[in-house]
Amino acid sequence: MKFQIEKAVEILSQTPSTVKSLLGNLSDDWTANALDSESWSPFDVVGHLIHGEETDWIPRAEIILAQGENLTFEPFDRFAQCEKSKGKTLDELLDTFAATRTKNLVILREMKLTEEKLRLKGIHPELGEVTLEQLLATWVVHDLNHIKQLVTVLADRYAESVGVWKQYLSILQ
């Protein structure tokens, strides 16, 4: 499917409620622990989504649209949520994510993006030159990637309990 801002907003607007439906009212047994030391818990994923809302998608889009002297994005700290989420509950994080996303979608709509604006470029500190369209498409796929991550972590909680059916459950492979 070719990128269309309206289609992107369809997914972006659904992510907070999808994540809340999936994780809200679950015990810490489901949400507080990661699969292993290299992965994130559902709690961590929601914190990461909030950090992206605050420092990544819209701030980078604004840099591109400004077409100022410096088009290079600030590096994104993929682990900032570890410190920023301390002392908060998952419900607080879910509410913060929803509120921040709502605010960012208002800002996105106010940008009145055209095909010409979507072709404008910025500089990613690791990847180099990127277009606004690529940034926004990545925002959508980033959401979907983390939804997949969440359901994978949750499914893994019963990986051993399913017994012989494990061979038929691709999410556990």
HUWO-V927741 format. One record per run of one state. SS is the DSSP state (A for helix, B for strand, O for the rest). FROM is the first residue (numbers start at 0). LEN is the number of residues. If there is no record, write none. Layout:
# HUWO-V927741
SS_FROM_LEN ; SS_FROM_LEN
This chain:
# HUWO-V927741
O_0_4 ; A_4_19 ; O_23_4 ; A_27_4 ; O_31_10 ; A_41_14 ; O_55_1 ; A_56_10 ; O_66_5 ; B_71_1 ; O_72_8 ; A_80_4 ; O_84_5 ; A_89_21 ; O_110_4 ; A_114_4 ; O_118_2 ; B_120_4 ; O_124_3 ; B_127_4 ; A_131_25 ; O_156_6 ; A_162_6 ; O_168_1 ; A_169_3 ; O_172_1
